[in-house]
């Protein structure tokens, strides 16, 4: 991208493009016809999967008022507790704080070229994809990169910062488990097994994607009395209600 082309871009996009040039990045910012203020809008405009959109979520760290930027996959929800475990307690950031700390407006916050130093965390689930897209300093602008390039240009490594999803749980297993859990909760006690004949452990959470029991709960099940089994069912019910699809 030549100097004349840069001058025709919005100021925020110019800043992003300049940083990309410094890193000799092969892809320049792309201006979209319509605004892409949400990950879904960006995915629709680009014709890519929602998860390929590297969305930017800003928090305000309570201890020093620093901006904490979480760059997460578009189909994931940021887990504030996981963020706080890495950087300390955080709160919501309003539009004025986002603009002052990053130099960008909400909907166009890029993962780099910020107005001031920010604490950055990168969602490891972005590494599911070869190519991803991030905001380029304006709601109408994005740029292409790889997860490795994102880590390199921001100078940070990926982290576990999003909620665990039941997206990989077989739909049939979830329906059966929901029905059984409702029956157990209505009865107030049970010795019914949660097993739905789908035995596959999730590597990240070490939870079975069929019955939502932890490895320890699976091992201990046969030795538990009725109260102990009901306690496990309570845990399963919480996982069913707290997780998203």
C-alpha positions as a Python dict, from the first residue, in 0.01 Angstrom:
ca = {
    (1, 'X'): (0, 0, 0),
    (2, 'X'): (155, 329, -114),
    (3, 'X'): (156, 657, 77),
    (4, 'X'): (-122, 809, -133),
    (5, 'X'): (-349, 512, -65),
    (6, 'X'): (-277, 536, 307),
    (7, 'X'): (-373, 903, 316),
    (8, 'X'): (-720, 818, 183),
    (9, 'X'): (-792, 580, 472),
    (10, 'X'): (-947, 677, 808),
    (11, 'X'): (-687, 782, 1066),
    (12, 'X'): (-725, 464, 1273),
    (13, 'X'): (-679, 242, 969),
    (14, 'X'): (-369, 440, 872),
    (15, 'X'): (-216, 363, 1213),
    (16, 'X'): (-289, -7, 1174),
    (17, 'X'): (-154, -15, 819),
    (18, 'X'): (166, 157, 932),
    (19, 'X'): (226, -104, 1203),
    (20, 'X'): (155, -386, 958),
    (21, 'X'): (409, -237, 719),
    (22, 'X'): (665, -223, 999),
    (23, 'X'): (619, -597, 1047),
    (24, 'X'): (626, -654, 669),
    (25, 'X'): (286, -815, 700),
    (26, 'X'): (164, -951, 363),
    (27, 'X'): (-196, -831, 401),
    (28, 'X'): (-311, -468, 413),
    (29, 'X'): (-638, -345, 566),
    (30, 'X'): (-951, -401, 360),
    (31, 'X'): (-1237, -149, 362),
    (32, 'X'): (-1582, -311, 368),
    (33, 'X'): (-1889, -155, 209),
    (34, 'X'): (-2094, -192, 528),
    (35, 'X'): (-1989, -153, 890),
    (36, 'X'): (-1884, -473, 1070),
    (37, 'X'): (-1932, -373, 1435),
    (38, 'X'): (-1999, -732, 1540),
    (39, 'X'): (-1813, -1054, 1469),
    (40, 'X'): (-2117, -1192, 1286),
    (41, 'X'): (-2139, -888, 1059),
    (42, 'X'): (-1769, -921, 975),
    (43, 'X'): (-1801, -1295, 906),
    (44, 'X'): (-2101, -1237, 679),
    (45, 'X'): (-1924, -960, 487),
    (46, 'X'): (-1611, -1170, 435),
    (47, 'X'): (-1785, -1502, 375),
    (48, 'X'): (-1586, -1680, 646),
    (49, 'X'): (-1670, -1878, 959),
    (50, 'X'): (-1769, -1679, 1266),
    (51, 'X'): (-1479, -1832, 1459),
    (52, 'X'): (-1232, -1681, 1210),
    (53, 'X'): (-1317, -1332, 1329),
    (54, 'X'): (-1071, -1218, 1598),
    (55, 'X'): (-1300, -992, 1798),
    (56, 'X'): (-1160, -738, 2045),
    (57, 'X'): (-1309, -716, 2396),
    (58, 'X'): (-1184, -440, 2628),
    (59, 'X'): (-1191, -457, 3008),
    (60, 'X'): (-1078, -202, 3264),
    (61, 'X'): (-832, -338, 3522),
    (62, 'X'): (-940, -218, 3863),
    (63, 'X'): (-597, -204, 4026),
    (64, 'X'): (-439, 49, 3790),
    (65, 'X'): (-709, 153, 3540),
    (66, 'X'): (-521, -17, 3256),
    (67, 'X'): (-702, -139, 2947),
    (68, 'X'): (-709, -517, 2909),
    (69, 'X'): (-766, -632, 2551),
    (70, 'X'): (-890, -987, 2495),
    (71, 'X'): (-869, -1097, 2131),
    (72, 'X'): (-1110, -1388, 2105),
    (73, 'X'): (-1258, -1612, 1840),
    (74, 'X'): (-1591, -1475, 1717),
    (75, 'X'): (-1786, -1786, 1812),
    (76, 'X'): (-1657, -1791, 2169),
    (77, 'X'): (-1758, -1600, 2483),
    (78, 'X'): (-1485, -1445, 2694),
    (79, 'X'): (-1476, -1586, 3048),
    (80, 'X'): (-1415, -1291, 3281),
    (81, 'X'): (-1302, -1519, 3565),
    (82, 'X'): (-1031, -1668, 3345),
    (83, 'X'): (-923, -1319, 3242),
    (84, 'X'): (-906, -1209, 3606),
    (85, 'X'): (-699, -1515, 3695),
    (86, 'X'): (-437, -1387, 3450),
    (87, 'X'): (-445, -1009, 3502),
    (88, 'X'): (-635, -941, 3826),
    (89, 'X'): (-988, -804, 3883),
    (90, 'X'): (-1141, -621, 3587),
    (91, 'X'): (-1457, -425, 3518),
    (92, 'X'): (-1656, -314, 3219),
    (93, 'X'): (-1509, -53, 2987),
    (94, 'X'): (-1736, 216, 2843),
    (95, 'X'): (-1699, 370, 2497),
    (96, 'X'): (-1506, 670, 2626),
    (97, 'X'): (-1252, 450, 2806),
    (98, 'X'): (-1208, 228, 2499),
    (99, 'X'): (-1149, 530, 2276),
    (100, 'X'): (-907, 698, 2518),
    (101, 'X'): (-699, 386, 2583),
    (102, 'X'): (-685, 233, 2235),
    (103, 'X'): (-752, 528, 2006),
    (104, 'X'): (-1025, 323, 1838),
    (105, 'X'): (-1402, 324, 1870),
    (106, 'X'): (-1594, 15, 1977),
    (107, 'X'): (-1654, -199, 1669),
    (108, 'X'): (-1319, -110, 1516),
    (109, 'X'): (-1066, -191, 1791),
    (110, 'X'): (-759, -346, 1631),
    (111, 'X'): (-530, -586, 1819),
    (112, 'X'): (-236, -349, 1763),
    (113, 'X'): (-144, 18, 1697),
    (114, 'X'): (-306, 140, 2018),
    (115, 'X'): (-291, 496, 2148),
    (116, 'X'): (-143, 373, 2478),
    (117, 'X'): (-3, 51, 2618),
    (118, 'X'): (-267, -215, 2681),
    (119, 'X'): (-254, -558, 2842),
    (120, 'X'): (-330, -812, 2570),
    (121, 'X'): (-461, -1168, 2596),
    (122, 'X'): (-516, -1392, 2293),
    (123, 'X'): (-771, -1672, 2281),
    (124, 'X'): (-605, -2006, 2208),
    (125, 'X'): (-919, -2121, 2023),
    (126, 'X'): (-820, -1891, 1734),
    (127, 'X'): (-561, -2157, 1650),
    (128, 'X'): (-840, -2379, 1518),
    (129, 'X'): (-808, -2180, 1195),
    (130, 'X'): (-527, -2124, 946),
    (131, 'X'): (-642, -1770, 867),
    (132, 'X'): (-831, -1518, 1079),
    (133, 'X'): (-953, -1159, 1038),
    (134, 'X'): (-924, -871, 1285),
    (135, 'X'): (-1057, -517, 1299),
    (136, 'X'): (-823, -263, 1143),
    (137, 'X'): (-905, 50, 1341),
    (138, 'X'): (-1247, 131, 1195),
    (139, 'X'): (-1586, -48, 1182),
    (140, 'X'): (-1554, -70, 803),
    (141, 'X'): (-1200, -209, 800),
    (142, 'X'): (-1043, -551, 865),
    (143, 'X'): (-718, -728, 787),
    (144, 'X'): (-619, -1091, 737),
    (145, 'X'): (-354, -1273, 938),
    (146, 'X'): (-273, -1606, 1101),
    (147, 'X'): (-295, -1678, 1475),
    (148, 'X'): (83, -1707, 1488),
    (149, 'X'): (122, -1368, 1321),
    (150, 'X'): (-120, -1221, 1575),
    (151, 'X'): (93, -1351, 1862),
    (152, 'X'): (412, -1230, 1697),
    (153, 'X'): (291, -877, 1625),
    (154, 'X'): (135, -832, 1970),
    (155, 'X'): (426, -997, 2151),
    (156, 'X'): (209, -1230, 2361),
    (157, 'X'): (127, -1600, 2366),
    (158, 'X'): (-219, -1753, 2348),
    (159, 'X'): (-419, -1825, 2666),
    (160, 'X'): (-734, -2005, 2777),
    (161, 'X'): (-967, -1704, 2816),
    (162, 'X'): (-1307, -1822, 2689),
    (163, 'X'): (-1596, -2022, 2826),
    (164, 'X'): (-1602, -2388, 2752),
    (165, 'X'): (-1860, -2466, 2485),
    (166, 'X'): (-2089, -2764, 2440),
    (167, 'X'): (-2064, -2720, 2064),
    (168, 'X'): (-1882, -3055, 2036),
    (169, 'X'): (-2135, -3239, 2251),
    (170, 'X'): (-2363, -3460, 2038),
    (171, 'X'): (-2710, -3305, 2021),
    (172, 'X'): (-2878, -3635, 2101),
    (173, 'X'): (-2666, -3682, 2412),
    (174, 'X'): (-2750, -3333, 2534),
    (175, 'X'): (-3125, -3390, 2491),
    (176, 'X'): (-3113, -3719, 2683),
    (177, 'X'): (-2903, -3566, 2959),
    (178, 'X'): (-3135, -3266, 2989),
    (179, 'X'): (-3437, -3495, 3028),
    (180, 'X'): (-3264, -3715, 3285),
    (181, 'X'): (-3137, -3416, 3480),
    (182, 'X'): (-3485, -3267, 3495),
    (183, 'X'): (-3622, -3598, 3631),
    (184, 'X'): (-3345, -3621, 3889),
    (185, 'X'): (-3396, -3263, 4008),
    (186, 'X'): (-3773, -3318, 4035),
    (187, 'X'): (-3725, -3636, 4242),
    (188, 'X'): (-3459, -3482, 4466),
    (189, 'X'): (-3260, -3805, 4476),
    (190, 'X'): (-3138, -4071, 4237),
    (191, 'X'): (-2905, -4357, 4162),
    (192, 'X'): (-2967, -4322, 3785),
    (193, 'X'): (-2650, -4324, 3579),
    (194, 'X'): (-2578, -4017, 3365),
    (195, 'X'): (-2411, -4236, 3099),
    (196, 'X'): (-2561, -4183, 2751),
    (197, 'X'): (-2322, -4423, 2573),
    (198, 'X'): (-2109, -4137, 2436),
    (199, 'X'): (-1768, -4166, 2599),
    (200, 'X'): (-1539, -3891, 2472),
    (201, 'X'): (-1328, -3674, 2702),
    (202, 'X'): (-1279, -3308, 2617),
    (203, 'X'): (-902, -3246, 2625),
    (204, 'X'): (-930, -2892, 2756),
    (205, 'X'): (-1177, -2948, 3042),
    (206, 'X'): (-1126, -3321, 3109),
    (207, 'X'): (-1506, -3359, 3106),
    (208, 'X'): (-1692, -3631, 2919),
    (209, 'X'): (-1884, -3478, 2627),
    (210, 'X'): (-2153, -3742, 2667),
    (211, 'X'): (-2248, -3725, 3036),
    (212, 'X'): (-2061, -3409, 3146),
    (213, 'X'): (-1891, -3587, 3433),
    (214, 'X'): (-1532, -3509, 3523),
    (215, 'X'): (-1276, -3787, 3511),
    (216, 'X'): (-1281, -3814, 3892),
    (217, 'X'): (-1662, -3830, 3897),
    (218, 'X'): (-1651, -4111, 3641),
    (219, 'X'): (-1397, -4305, 3845),
    (220, 'X'): (-1582, -4258, 4176),
    (221, 'X'): (-1937, -4315, 4049),
    (222, 'X'): (-1966, -4686, 4135),
    (223, 'X'): (-1851, -4622, 4493),
    (224, 'X'): (-2091, -4334, 4568),
    (225, 'X'): (-2408, -4367, 4773),
    (226, 'X'): (-2737, -4213, 4659),
    (227, 'X'): (-2656, -3874, 4811),
    (228, 'X'): (-2316, -3872, 4644),
    (229, 'X'): (-2467, -3957, 4306),
    (230, 'X'): (-2728, -3684, 4350),
    (231, 'X'): (-2444, -3438, 4420),
    (232, 'X'): (-2280, -3539, 4091),
    (233, 'X'): (-2612, -3486, 3911),
    (234, 'X'): (-2629, -3137, 4066),
    (235, 'X'): (-2288, -3064, 3919),
    (236, 'X'): (-2398, -3197, 3580),
    (237, 'X'): (-2710, -2979, 3590),
    (238, 'X'): (-2498, -2670, 3663),
    (239, 'X'): (-2274, -2752, 3368),
    (240, 'X'): (-2575, -2793, 3143),
    (241, 'X'): (-2721, -2459, 3250),
    (242, 'X'): (-2398, -2259, 3262),
    (243, 'X'): (-2251, -2362, 2930),
    (244, 'X'): (-2363, -2239, 2594),
    (245, 'X'): (-2406, -2390, 2251),
}
